[in-house]
Amino acid sequence: MSLHHGRKEPDVEYFSVHQFFINGMNERVRDWVPIEEAVAAARHYTSNVAVKMGITTRVIITDSMDRCVFEWKNGEGITFPAEMKGRL
C-alpha cells in the first residue's frame, strides 16, 4: 500500500516528472501522478517548442522512492532504461 501526499491507494505507484534547462535550472512538472500521466507528460516535455529551441536539455521520471526510472536527453533521445536507448 502506498501513501503519498495523504492519498492512500492500494497497489498504486506514483511518479514525478522533471525537466532540466540549458541554464542549469530545473522544475518538477508533475508530482505524484500515475504512470500513464507521467509518461504522457514526458512525451510532451521531450517534444515541445522548448526542446526544438534547445532550452530543455533533459527530462526524467522518478518513482515514489525518488529513483530515476526514465531519462531523456536533448540530442540523444532516451538514455535510460538502457533497452530504450536512443528512442524518441
C-alpha positions in Angstrom: 0.0 0.0 0.0 1.4 3.4 -1.0 0.9 6.6 1.0 1.7 9.8 -0.9 0.5 13.3 0.0 -2.3 12.0 2.1 -3.7 9.7 -0.6 -3.8 6.0 0.2 -4.3 3.7 -2.8 -3.6 0.0 -2.7 -1.1 -1.2 -5.2 -0.7 2.2 -6.9 2.7 3.7 -7.7 3.1 7.4 -8.1 5.7 9.2 -10.2 7.1 12.7 -10.7 8.4 14.3 -13.9 11.2 16.9 -14.0 12.6 19.0 -16.9 16.0 20.5 -16.9 17.1 23.6 -18.8 20.2 24.8 -20.6 20.8 27.4 -17.8 21.1 24.6 -15.2 17.7 25.3 -13.7 15.0 22.6 -13.4 11.4 22.2 -12.5 9.1 19.5 -11.4 6.2 19.5 -14.0 4.2 16.6 -12.5 4.2 15.4 -8.9 2.9 12.1 -7.6 0.8 11.1 -10.6 0.0 7.6 -12.0 2.4 6.2 -14.6 0.1 7.0 -17.6 0.1 10.7 -16.7 3.9 10.7 -16.1 4.6 9.1 -19.5 2.2 11.5 -21.3 3.9 14.5 -19.6 7.4 13.1 -20.5 6.2 12.7 -24.2 5.1 16.3 -24.1 8.2 17.8 -22.5 10.5 15.8 -24.8 8.9 17.2 -28.0 7.7 20.7 -27.3 8.9 24.1 -28.5 11.4 24.4 -25.7 13.1 21.2 -26.9 13.2 22.4 -30.5 14.8 25.7 -29.4 17.4 23.9 -27.3 16.1 25.2 -23.9 15.1 21.9 -22.4 18.1 19.6 -22.2 16.8 16.7 -20.1 13.6 15.1 -18.8 13.3 12.4 -16.1 10.6 10.4 -14.4 11.2 9.4 -10.8 9.4 6.8 -8.7 8.0 7.2 -5.2 11.4 6.4 -3.8 12.9 9.2 -5.9 14.8 6.8 -8.2 15.1 7.7 -11.8 13.1 5.3 -13.9 13.3 7.2 -17.2 15.8 9.7 -18.7 15.7 11.6 -22.0 18.5 14.0 -23.2 18.1 16.5 -26.0 20.2 15.3 -28.9 20.5 11.8 -27.5 16.9 10.6 -27.0 16.1 8.1 -24.3 19.2 7.3 -22.3 17.6 5.2 -19.5 16.4 2.5 -19.3 19.1 1.0 -21.5 16.8 -1.2 -23.5 15.1 2.0 -24.8 18.4 3.9 -25.5 18.2 6.3 -28.5 14.4 6.3 -28.9 12.4 9.5 -29.2 
